[in-house]
Amino acid sequence: MTHAQERALERYNLHVYTEDFVAIQRQIRDGDAVKVGEQGTNTSVYKVMVQGIEALVVYNRRGKYVVTFLPRTWEKR
């Protein structure tokens, strides 16, 4: 299990699979995700829908992958 999958389960009680990550990438690429912040040079925080649940993810723009799922209580600093 990847770090992102562990955090999705821990923080959202979601079992995420490859097709979920593809769907998240598509949302970000197509502008359907809401960018809510940045974390460093190459990563952004997005609000996305995963299996019908709104979730916050850290997305690596350069590598085009989900780094982690943030807690629902995360706030932009």
Protein Blocks (a to p, Z undefined) as FASTA:
>chain_A
ZZklmmmmmmnopacdfklmmmmmmmmmnopaccfbdedjkbccddddeehiacdddddf
klopafbdcdfkbccZZ
